[in-house]
Amino acid sequence: MGRAAPRLGEGPETGTCFQALTPSRRPAVGALVHRHTLTPDRALDLLRAHALSTDTDLTTLAYAIVYEHLTLPDVHDPHP
C-alpha cells in the first residue's frame, strides 16, 4: 500500500499551516478560516477533502473559493 501524505506539522516543513501552503492555496484557506471560523488545519483538511471528493485540482478549487466565492457544502467545525 502507498504511504499516506503527511499532515501539516508531521512532515519536514516547519512553522504554521500558512507557511507550508503554496501561494495559490493560502488565500483559500484564509477565506475558509474567516468565513466559517475554522482553524487553518481544519480549513486545509476541508479544502483537500472537497478537491478529492469532486476530482478537482486544488489550485482550481482554491481560485473558485477566493475569486468566485465558492462555498463548500456543510462546512462546520465540530471542535470550535
C-alpha positions, 0 to 999 in steps of 0.5 A: 500500500502507498504511504499516506501524505503527511499532515501539516506539522508531521512532515519536514516543513516547519512553522504554521499551516500558512507557511507550508501552503503554496501561494495559490492555496493560502488565500483559500484557506484564509477565506475558509478560516474567516468565513466559517471560523475554522482553524487553518488545519481544519480549513486545509483538511476541508479544502483537500477533502472537497478537491478529492471528493469532486476530482478537482485540482486544488489550485482550481478549487482554491481560485473558485473559493477566493475569486468566485466565492465558492462555498463548500457544502456543510462546512462546520467545525465540530471542535470550535 
